[in-house]
Amino acid sequence: MGARQKLNGITIQACLIVGGVIGLVLQSWLVFFLASAVLLGLSLYGGEIRPNIGRGASSSGGRSFHNSSKRSSRSTTRRR
């Protein structure tokens, strides 16, 4: 089991535990499921849970952070 899977597992468990505490305090299964789903969704959206995109995916979860069309910080026109 790789590091990504371990971190994903810990994050999912944390979401379920926090959802369980919220559901226990309010004594509602519905609140537990809703809180857990919201926490899992936010963790997925925020990047804490990184799904396996497939073979050949970059280490950034399939996202590319470089921009090849980015211009240099210098101006393209010369001043005289």
MDAnalysis code that builds the backbone (N, CA, C; Angstrom):
import MDAnalysis as mda
import numpy as np

u = mda.Universe.empty(240, n_residues=80, atom_resindex=np.repeat(np.arange(80), 3), trajectory=True)
u.add_TopologyAttr("name", ["N", "CA", "C"] * 80)
u.add_TopologyAttr("resid", np.arange(1, 81))
u.add_TopologyAttr("resname", ["MET", "GLY", "ALA", "ARG", "GLN", "LYS", "LEU", "ASN", "GLY", "ILE", "THR", "ILE", "GLN", "ALA", "CYS", "LEU", "ILE", "VAL", "GLY", "GLY", "VAL", "ILE", "GLY", "LEU", "VAL", "LEU", "GLN", "SER", "TRP", "LEU", "VAL", "PHE", "PHE", "LEU", "ALA", "SER", "ALA", "VAL", "LEU", "LEU", "GLY", "LEU", "SER", "LEU", "TYR", "GLY", "GLY", "GLU", "ILE", "ARG", "PRO", "ASN", "ILE", "GLY", "ARG", "GLY", "ALA", "SER", "SER", "SER", "GLY", "GLY", "ARG", "SER", "PHE", "HIS", "ASN", "SER", "SER", "LYS", "ARG", "SER", "SER", "ARG", "SER", "THR", "THR", "ARG", "ARG", "ARG"])
u.atoms.positions = np.array([
    [0.853, -1.172, 0.000],
    [0.000, 0.000, 0.000],
    [0.898, 1.233, 0.000],
    [0.639, 2.133, -0.933],
    [1.461, 3.320, -1.065],
    [1.051, 4.426, -0.100],
    [1.850, 5.467, -0.115],
    [1.614, 6.594, 0.798],
    [0.297, 7.301, 0.478],
    [-0.017, 7.415, -0.815],
    [-1.264, 8.097, -1.180],
    [-2.477, 7.350, -0.643],
    [-2.476, 6.033, -0.761],
    [-3.591, 5.236, -0.256],
    [-3.708, 5.346, 1.259],
    [-2.580, 5.364, 1.953],
    [-2.619, 5.495, 3.411],
    [-3.185, 6.851, 3.825],
    [-2.732, 7.912, 3.163],
    [-3.245, 9.247, 3.483],
    [-4.723, 9.378, 3.138],
    [-5.130, 8.811, 2.012],
    [-6.552, 8.838, 1.653],
    [-7.382, 8.102, 2.699],
    [-6.887, 6.954, 3.159],
    [-7.600, 6.183, 4.175],
    [-7.743, 6.938, 5.483],
    [-6.660, 7.598, 5.889],
    [-6.708, 8.379, 7.129],
    [-7.698, 9.530, 6.993],
    [-7.685, 10.192, 5.850],
    [-8.600, 11.321, 5.638],
    [-10.047, 10.856, 5.629],
    [-10.324, 9.745, 4.984],
    [-11.692, 9.216, 4.953],
    [-12.138, 8.823, 6.351],
    [-11.260, 8.176, 7.110],
    [-11.606, 7.812, 8.486],
    [-11.876, 9.044, 9.338],
    [-11.072, 10.077, 9.164],
    [-11.277, 11.308, 9.927],
    [-12.620, 11.941, 9.591],
    [-12.984, 11.946, 8.315],
    [-14.286, 12.498, 7.912],
    [-15.431, 11.710, 8.538],
    [-15.297, 10.384, 8.560],
    [-16.350, 9.557, 9.148],
    [-16.422, 9.734, 10.663],
    [-15.271, 9.884, 11.311],
    [-15.277, 10.086, 12.763],
    [-15.912, 11.425, 13.117],
    [-15.526, 12.479, 12.395],
    [-16.114, 13.797, 12.665],
    [-17.609, 13.777, 12.363],
    [-17.999, 13.143, 11.252],
    [-19.420, 12.991, 10.949],
    [-20.148, 12.203, 12.018],
    [-19.477, 11.177, 12.560],
    [-20.069, 10.379, 13.634],
    [-20.258, 11.172, 14.908],
    [-19.283, 12.012, 15.243],
    [-19.411, 12.846, 16.437],
    [-20.562, 13.832, 16.280],
    [-20.639, 14.453, 15.102],
    [-21.735, 15.404, 14.853],
    [-23.080, 14.691, 14.922],
    [-23.172, 13.507, 14.282],
    [-24.413, 12.737, 14.322],
    [-24.764, 12.261, 15.715],
    [-23.749, 11.893, 16.516],
    [-23.986, 11.438, 17.878],
    [-24.483, 12.576, 18.762],
    [-23.873, 13.749, 18.604],
    [-24.293, 14.901, 19.407],
    [-25.742, 15.275, 19.096],
    [-26.095, 15.235, 17.821],
    [-27.461, 15.587, 17.425],
    [-28.397, 14.384, 17.410],
    [-27.868, 13.188, 17.717],
    [-28.639, 11.942, 17.782],
    [-29.459, 11.707, 16.518],
    [-28.751, 11.759, 15.382],
    [-29.442, 11.601, 14.108],
    [-28.534, 10.874, 13.112],
    [-29.062, 9.785, 12.544],
    [-28.335, 9.086, 11.491],
    [-28.267, 9.935, 10.230],
    [-29.336, 10.668, 9.964],
    [-29.363, 11.511, 8.774],
    [-28.261, 12.566, 8.831],
    [-28.085, 13.186, 9.984],
    [-27.041, 14.199, 10.149],
    [-25.668, 13.554, 9.984],
    [-25.496, 12.340, 10.504],
    [-24.228, 11.622, 10.334],
    [-23.910, 11.430, 8.861],
    [-24.884, 10.917, 8.093],
    [-24.645, 10.669, 6.675],
    [-24.404, 11.964, 5.908],
    [-25.192, 12.991, 6.200],
    [-25.016, 14.265, 5.505],
    [-23.674, 14.914, 5.855],
    [-23.315, 14.941, 7.128],
    [-22.050, 15.538, 7.542],
    [-20.877, 14.770, 6.946],
    [-20.952, 13.451, 6.958],
    [-19.878, 12.644, 6.383],
    [-19.742, 12.886, 4.883],
    [-20.868, 12.951, 4.196],
    [-20.838, 13.187, 2.750],
    [-20.273, 14.571, 2.426],
    [-20.672, 15.571, 3.182],
    [-20.158, 16.927, 2.950],
    [-18.658, 16.987, 3.230],
    [-18.228, 16.388, 4.333],
    [-16.803, 16.392, 4.668],
    [-15.973, 15.635, 3.632],
    [-16.479, 14.497, 3.167],
    [-15.770, 13.744, 2.139],
    [-15.713, 14.529, 0.825],
    [-16.823, 15.161, 0.476],
    [-16.849, 15.970, -0.749],
    [-15.884, 17.139, -0.687],
    [-15.852, 17.817, 0.446],
    [-14.932, 18.946, 0.601],
    [-13.474, 18.485, 0.600],
    [-13.212, 17.329, 1.178],
    [-11.852, 16.786, 1.172],
    [-11.428, 16.397, -0.238],
    [-12.331, 15.850, -0.999],
    [-12.038, 15.492, -2.380],
    [-11.816, 16.749, -3.218],
    [-12.681, 17.738, -3.047],
    [-12.565, 18.987, -3.796],
    [-11.299, 19.757, -3.409],
    [-10.957, 19.738, -2.136],
    [-9.791, 20.464, -1.651],
    [-8.468, 19.789, -1.942],
    [-8.498, 18.542, -2.367],
    [-7.275, 17.843, -2.724],
    [-6.679, 16.992, -1.621],
    [-7.338, 16.932, -0.465],
    [-6.821, 16.073, 0.598],
    [-6.981, 14.603, 0.240],
    [-8.044, 14.265, -0.482],
    [-8.233, 12.915, -0.998],
    [-7.887, 12.975, -2.475],
    [-6.854, 12.219, -2.845],
    [-6.389, 12.231, -4.230],
    [-6.683, 10.880, -4.865],
    [-7.705, 10.814, -5.705],
    [-8.029, 9.538, -6.336],
    [-6.957, 9.141, -7.350],
    [-6.846, 7.850, -7.598],
    [-5.912, 7.351, -8.584],
    [-6.517, 7.590, -9.959],
    [-5.923, 8.484, -10.724],
    [-6.456, 8.847, -12.033],
    [-6.233, 7.734, -13.038],
    [-5.168, 7.009, -12.931],
    [-4.853, 5.926, -13.847],
    [-3.361, 5.848, -14.066],
    [-2.969, 4.964, -14.928],
    [-1.538, 4.806, -15.199],
    [-1.017, 6.035, -15.919],
    [0.191, 6.421, -15.574],
    [0.832, 7.542, -16.234],
    [0.414, 8.891, -15.697],
    [-0.406, 8.908, -14.676],
    [-0.824, 10.182, -14.090],
    [0.348, 10.786, -13.345],
    [0.420, 12.073, -13.385],
    [1.519, 12.736, -12.696],
    [1.325, 12.639, -11.193],
    [2.368, 12.970, -10.450],
    [2.297, 12.882, -8.997],
    [1.390, 13.946, -8.410],
    [0.941, 14.897, -9.224],
    [0.064, 15.952, -8.733],
    [-1.402, 15.579, -8.887],
    [-1.689, 14.293, -9.043],
    [-3.074, 13.849, -9.137],
    [-3.677, 14.076, -10.506],
    [-2.835, 14.147, -11.536],
    [-3.335, 14.330, -12.887],
    [-3.458, 15.779, -13.293],
    [-3.174, 16.675, -12.379],
    [-3.247, 18.093, -12.704],
    [-1.892, 18.581, -13.161],
    [-1.868, 19.451, -14.128],
    [-0.621, 20.016, -14.611],
    [-0.487, 21.435, -14.101],
    [0.616, 21.704, -13.401],
    [0.793, 23.014, -12.814],
    [1.689, 23.926, -13.640],
    [2.306, 23.414, -14.674],
    [3.169, 24.277, -15.468],
    [2.382, 24.842, -16.635],
    [2.797, 25.992, -17.096],
    [2.140, 26.646, -18.210],
    [3.202, 26.914, -19.256],
    [3.156, 26.179, -20.349],
    [4.197, 26.301, -21.358],
    [4.082, 27.593, -22.154],
    [2.923, 28.235, -22.163],
    [2.758, 29.469, -22.923],
    [3.001, 30.709, -22.074],
    [3.529, 30.518, -20.892],
    [3.763, 31.639, -19.990],
    [4.926, 32.489, -20.513],
    [4.731, 33.785, -20.553],
    [5.777, 34.674, -21.014],
    [6.755, 34.955, -19.891],
    [7.937, 35.353, -20.283],
    [8.923, 35.712, -19.277],
    [8.540, 37.037, -18.638],
    [9.181, 37.346, -17.523],
    [8.836, 38.560, -16.805],
    [9.333, 39.809, -17.517],
    [10.253, 39.665, -18.472],
    [10.736, 40.810, -19.229],
    [9.764, 41.164, -20.346],
    [9.720, 42.406, -20.660],
    [8.862, 42.880, -21.734],
    [9.434, 42.446, -23.077],
    [8.575, 42.197, -24.055],
    [9.037, 41.768, -25.358],
    [9.478, 42.940, -26.220],
    [9.113, 44.149, -25.865],
    [9.541, 45.323, -26.620],
    [10.720, 45.964, -25.924],
    [11.640, 46.479, -26.723],
    [12.816, 47.141, -26.170],
    [12.578, 48.635, -26.072],
    [13.096, 49.206, -25.040],
    [13.039, 50.653, -24.888],
    [14.371, 51.250, -25.310],
    [14.314, 52.383, -25.975],
    [15.551, 53.039, -26.423],
    [15.784, 54.277, -25.627],
])
